[in-house]
Amino acid sequence: MGAKQHRKKSVLLRIVLLLFCVYMLISLGTVQVDLVSSRKNLAELSKKRDELAIKVAELKSLLDNGTESDFIERAARDKLGYVYSDEQVYVDLAGN
């Protein structure tokens, strides 16, 4: 009966090891998916940071090179869509 009990322990050990390996593979897959998602998020945030840095540089340049009235006029045109009464504005709808 000792050999029979040893076989049961051996089979049980193999099943436990198999279940552990399956668990580890699933965990590894989950971590891989999280890593890909985090890298994508990082790329998007880096792009957004670069765009904001360009916008900040433009605003600093405008403040350094223009007068206050130029800044106000530019802001009214860009942000609010204001134009002069005799002015015609053409908008490029090509997508860029």
Salt bridges, closest charged atoms under 4 A:
ASP50 OD1 - ARG49 NH2 3.23
GLU73 OE2 - ARG77 NE 3.32
GLU87 OE2 - ARG77 NH1 3.07
